[in-house]
Amino acid sequence: MYRTQLQWQPIALLLLITMIWGSNMAFVKIASREMAPIFMAGLRSVVASLCLYVWMRARRIRVFPSAVVVGHGIVAGILFGSEFGLIFVGLEYTLASRGYVLLYIAPFFAALGAHFFLVDDRLNVWKAVGLLSAFCGVVVLFIKDVGSFSFEALPGDILFLIAGAAWGATTVYIKKYLVRHTEPLQILFYQLFFSAPFLLIISIVLEDAIMWGVSFTLVFSLFYQCIIVAFLSYLVWFVLVSRYPVSLMHAFSFFTPVFGVLFSGILILGETISPYLVMALILVSMGMVLVNMQPKSSH
């Protein structure tokens, strides 16, 4: 049943999901002390796609409805894999709190791409103001002391910006080629399933070793990433997407960078949060809200 308003139960679920996503980068950073980041991203996709495959078969959802859909699914999977490969490597060089702010400029890349490649998703005044707000947030984040830390963090910051662009490109590609021909869970499966071999091949080529230790912390971090984040939270998100308007759903997405700075940055990793980062977070979050605002006449 499709509903036009959110009750307290889906609101609670959405807040829980954004908290889970906001904690994810901390566990990635912790696990990378004992496992190569690109291999970890590939392993995450393998485990989550297997779990999702079992779920889809149990629900009798067709996995591969046509050859054309599979082709587009492969492209979506490679874009998805590129995004997470960049994120996992980027965390080796920069703070998780900075990463969340930079990654969540993705909706603005998506808004720009949609304007040029999707006929029914043009820029409007609110989206333009949101883009400007997000751009100012990134400027504020980079303007802070062009000293030693900023120079050391620059490679990671750039990787996160590219990851945000990859996320935006994935969103536009899926809207253009897959949304009308597939169910939400099929799209999620294609991203996870086809990103796995892509990431594992990249890992074999670029990473010398894949593991150099095994601890309870590593095992729990992998469980959190593979099962809690990539399988369960994504599954719940897409179930909610099928029941409620996307515009209402995405209005909650701005909580993720906020919780990311709070949970991953401050509480778990103990990162120092500067006033510049807080200002950047506010500007990017405001931009996300504006970009996702829908005109009264939209459907």
C-alpha positions as CSV (number, residue, x, y, z in Angstrom):
1,M,0.0,0.0,0.0
2,Y,1.4,3.4,-1.1
3,R,1.1,6.2,1.5
4,T,1.6,10.0,1.1
5,Q,2.5,10.7,4.7
6,L,5.0,9.2,7.1
7,Q,3.8,7.9,10.4
8,W,6.0,7.6,13.5
9,Q,7.1,4.0,12.7
10,P,8.8,4.8,9.3
11,I,10.2,8.0,10.7
12,A,11.8,6.0,13.5
13,L,13.2,3.5,11.0
14,L,14.5,6.2,8.8
15,L,16.3,7.9,11.7
16,L,17.8,4.5,12.7
17,I,18.9,3.8,9.1
18,T,20.7,7.2,8.9
19,M,22.4,6.5,12.3
20,I,23.6,3.2,10.9
21,W,24.9,4.9,7.8
22,G,26.4,7.6,9.9
23,S,28.4,5.1,11.9
24,N,29.6,3.1,8.8
25,M,32.8,5.0,7.9
26,A,34.1,4.6,11.5
27,F,33.9,0.8,11.1
28,V,35.5,0.9,7.7
29,K,38.4,2.9,9.1
30,I,38.8,0.5,12.0
31,A,38.7,-2.6,9.8
32,S,41.2,-1.1,7.4
33,R,43.9,-1.4,10.1
34,E,43.8,-5.2,9.3
35,M,42.3,-5.5,5.8
36,A,43.0,-3.8,2.5
37,P,40.3,-1.2,1.8
38,I,39.4,-2.2,-1.8
39,F,39.3,-5.9,-1.0
40,M,37.1,-5.0,2.0
41,A,34.7,-3.1,-0.3
42,G,34.5,-6.1,-2.6
43,L,33.9,-8.6,0.2
44,R,31.1,-6.3,1.5
45,S,29.4,-6.5,-1.9
46,V,29.9,-10.3,-2.1
47,V,28.3,-11.0,1.2
48,A,25.5,-8.5,0.9
49,S,24.5,-9.6,-2.6
50,L,24.4,-13.2,-1.5
51,C,22.1,-12.3,1.4
52,L,19.9,-10.2,-0.9
53,Y,19.8,-13.0,-3.5
54,V,18.4,-15.4,-0.9
55,W,15.9,-12.8,0.2
56,M,14.7,-12.1,-3.4
57,R,14.4,-15.8,-4.2
58,A,12.3,-16.3,-1.0
59,R,10.1,-13.4,-2.1
60,R,9.9,-14.8,-5.7
61,I,11.3,-11.6,-7.2
62,R,13.0,-12.2,-10.6
63,V,16.7,-11.4,-10.4
64,F,17.4,-10.9,-14.1
65,P,14.3,-10.0,-16.0
66,S,16.0,-9.3,-19.4
67,A,19.4,-9.0,-21.1
68,V,19.0,-5.3,-21.5
69,V,18.4,-4.8,-17.8
70,V,21.4,-6.9,-17.0
71,G,23.6,-4.7,-19.2
72,H,22.5,-1.6,-17.5
73,G,22.8,-3.4,-14.1
74,I,26.5,-4.1,-14.9
75,V,27.1,-0.3,-15.6
76,A,25.3,0.6,-12.4
77,G,27.4,-2.0,-10.5
78,I,30.7,-0.6,-11.8
79,L,29.6,3.0,-10.9
80,F,28.6,1.8,-7.4
81,G,31.8,-0.2,-7.0
82,S,33.9,2.9,-8.1
83,E,32.1,5.0,-5.5
84,F,32.8,2.7,-2.6
85,G,36.3,1.8,-3.7
86,L,37.1,5.6,-3.6
87,I,35.4,5.9,-0.2
88,F,37.3,3.0,1.4
89,V,40.7,4.2,0.0
90,G,39.9,7.9,0.8
91,L,39.4,7.0,4.5
92,E,43.1,6.1,4.5
93,Y,44.0,9.8,4.0
94,T,41.3,11.9,5.5
95,L,39.0,12.1,8.5
96,A,35.7,10.3,8.4
97,S,33.9,13.5,9.5
98,R,35.3,15.4,6.5
99,G,34.5,12.4,4.2
100,Y,30.8,12.5,5.2
101,V,30.5,16.2,4.3
102,L,32.3,15.8,1.0
103,L,30.5,12.6,0.0
104,Y,27.1,14.1,0.6
105,I,27.5,16.6,-2.2
106,A,26.4,13.7,-4.4
107,P,22.7,14.9,-4.6
108,F,24.1,18.1,-6.2
109,F,26.0,16.1,-8.8
110,A,22.8,14.2,-9.4
111,A,20.7,17.3,-9.7
112,L,23.2,18.7,-12.3
113,G,23.3,15.4,-14.2
114,A,19.5,15.1,-14.1
115,H,19.1,18.6,-15.6
116,F,21.1,17.6,-18.7
117,F,20.2,13.9,-19.1
118,L,16.6,13.5,-17.7
119,V,13.8,15.3,-19.5
120,D,11.5,15.6,-16.5
121,D,14.0,16.6,-13.8
122,R,15.2,20.1,-14.5
123,L,16.9,22.5,-12.2
124,N,14.6,25.0,-10.4
125,V,15.2,27.9,-8.1
126,W,15.3,25.7,-5.0
127,K,17.8,23.3,-6.5
128,A,20.0,26.1,-7.7
129,V,20.1,27.7,-4.2
130,G,20.8,24.2,-2.8
131,L,23.7,23.7,-5.3
132,L,25.1,27.1,-4.3
133,S,24.8,26.3,-0.6
134,A,26.6,22.9,-1.1
135,F,29.4,24.6,-3.1
136,C,29.9,27.2,-0.3
137,G,30.1,24.3,2.2
138,V,32.9,22.7,0.3
139,V,34.7,26.0,-0.1
140,V,34.4,26.6,3.7
141,L,35.8,23.1,4.4
142,F,38.8,23.6,2.1
143,I,39.5,27.2,3.2
144,K,40.4,26.1,6.7
145,D,44.2,26.4,7.3
146,V,46.0,25.5,4.1
147,G,48.6,24.0,6.4
148,S,50.1,20.6,7.0
149,F,46.8,18.7,7.8
150,S,44.9,20.1,4.8
151,F,47.8,19.1,2.6
152,E,48.0,15.6,4.0
153,A,44.2,15.1,3.8
154,L,43.9,16.5,0.3
155,P,44.2,13.1,-1.5
156,G,41.5,11.6,0.6
157,D,39.3,14.7,0.2
158,I,39.6,14.6,-3.6
159,L,38.8,10.9,-3.6
160,F,35.6,11.6,-1.6
161,L,34.6,14.4,-4.0
162,I,35.1,11.9,-7.0
163,A,33.1,9.3,-5.0
164,G,30.3,11.9,-4.6
165,A,30.3,12.5,-8.4
166,A,30.2,8.7,-9.0
167,W,27.2,8.4,-6.6
168,G,25.5,11.2,-8.4
169,A,26.2,9.6,-11.8
170,T,24.9,6.3,-10.5
171,T,21.6,8.0,-9.4
172,V,21.1,9.6,-12.8
173,Y,22.0,6.4,-14.8
174,I,19.6,4.3,-12.7
175,K,16.8,6.9,-13.1
176,K,17.4,7.0,-16.9
177,Y,17.8,3.3,-17.7
178,L,16.5,1.1,-14.8
179,V,13.8,2.7,-12.7
180,R,11.0,2.1,-15.2
181,H,12.0,-1.5,-16.0
182,T,12.9,-3.0,-12.6
183,E,11.9,-3.2,-8.9
184,P,13.9,-1.3,-6.3
185,L,15.4,-4.5,-4.8
186,Q,16.6,-5.6,-8.3
187,I,18.5,-2.3,-8.7
188,L,20.1,-2.8,-5.3
189,F,21.1,-6.3,-6.2
190,Y,22.7,-5.3,-9.4
191,Q,24.8,-2.6,-7.7
192,L,26.0,-5.0,-5.1
193,F,26.4,-8.1,-7.3
194,F,28.2,-6.5,-10.2
195,S,30.4,-4.2,-8.1
196,A,31.9,-7.3,-6.3
197,P,34.0,-8.7,-9.2
198,F,35.0,-5.2,-10.3
199,L,36.3,-4.3,-6.8
200,L,38.0,-7.7,-6.3
201,I,39.9,-7.4,-9.6
202,I,41.0,-3.9,-8.8
203,S,42.2,-5.2,-5.4
204,I,44.2,-7.9,-7.0
205,V,45.9,-5.4,-9.3
206,L,46.5,-2.6,-6.8
207,E,46.8,-4.1,-3.3
208,D,49.8,-6.2,-2.3
209,A,48.2,-7.9,0.7
210,I,44.5,-8.3,1.6
211,M,44.8,-9.1,5.3
212,W,47.5,-8.7,8.0
213,G,45.6,-9.6,11.1
214,V,42.4,-11.0,12.4
215,S,40.7,-9.7,15.6
216,F,37.2,-9.5,17.1
217,T,37.2,-5.8,16.0
218,L,37.8,-6.7,12.4
219,V,35.1,-9.5,12.4
220,F,32.6,-7.2,14.0
221,S,33.4,-4.3,11.7
222,L,32.9,-6.6,8.7
223,F,29.6,-7.9,10.1
224,Y,28.4,-4.4,10.6
225,Q,29.4,-3.3,7.0
226,C,28.2,-6.4,5.2
227,I,25.0,-7.4,7.1
228,I,23.8,-4.4,9.0
229,V,24.6,-1.7,6.5
230,A,24.9,-3.2,3.0
231,F,22.1,-5.8,3.4
232,L,19.6,-5.0,6.2
233,S,19.6,-1.2,6.1
234,Y,19.5,-1.0,2.3
235,L,16.8,-3.6,2.3
236,V,14.6,-1.7,4.7
237,W,15.3,1.6,2.8
238,F,14.1,0.2,-0.5
239,V,11.1,-1.4,1.1
240,L,10.2,2.0,2.5
241,V,10.9,3.6,-0.9
242,S,8.3,1.3,-2.4
243,R,5.7,2.4,0.1
244,Y,6.2,6.1,0.5
245,P,7.0,9.1,-1.8
246,V,10.8,9.3,-2.6
247,S,10.7,13.1,-1.9
248,L,9.6,12.4,1.7
249,M,12.2,9.7,2.1
250,H,15.1,11.7,0.8
251,A,14.2,14.6,3.1
252,F,15.7,12.4,5.9
253,S,18.9,11.7,4.0
254,F,20.5,15.0,5.3
255,F,20.7,13.4,8.7
256,T,23.4,10.9,7.5
257,P,26.3,13.4,7.3
258,V,25.1,14.9,10.6
259,F,25.1,11.5,12.3
260,G,28.4,10.7,10.4
261,V,30.2,13.6,12.0
262,L,28.6,12.9,15.4
263,F,29.0,9.1,15.6
264,S,31.9,8.2,13.2
265,G,33.9,11.4,13.7
266,I,33.4,12.3,17.4
267,L,32.1,9.4,19.4
268,I,33.8,6.4,17.7
269,L,37.1,7.8,16.2
270,G,37.5,10.8,18.5
271,E,38.3,13.2,15.7
272,T,38.7,16.9,16.3
273,I,35.7,18.9,14.9
274,S,36.6,22.4,13.8
275,P,34.1,25.3,13.5
276,Y,34.8,25.2,9.7
277,L,33.7,21.6,9.5
278,V,30.5,22.4,11.4
279,M,29.8,25.3,9.1
280,A,30.4,23.2,6.0
281,L,28.1,20.5,7.4
282,I,25.3,23.0,7.9
283,L,25.7,24.4,4.4
284,V,25.8,21.0,2.8
285,S,22.8,19.8,4.8
286,M,20.8,22.9,3.9
287,G,21.7,22.3,0.3
288,M,20.5,18.7,0.5
289,V,17.1,19.8,1.8
290,L,16.7,22.5,-0.9
291,V,17.7,20.1,-3.7
292,N,15.2,17.6,-2.6
293,M,12.3,20.0,-2.2
294,Q,9.5,19.3,-4.7
295,P,7.3,22.0,-6.3
296,K,3.6,21.8,-5.4
297,S,2.7,20.7,-8.9
298,S,5.1,17.7,-9.0
299,H,3.9,14.2,-8.7
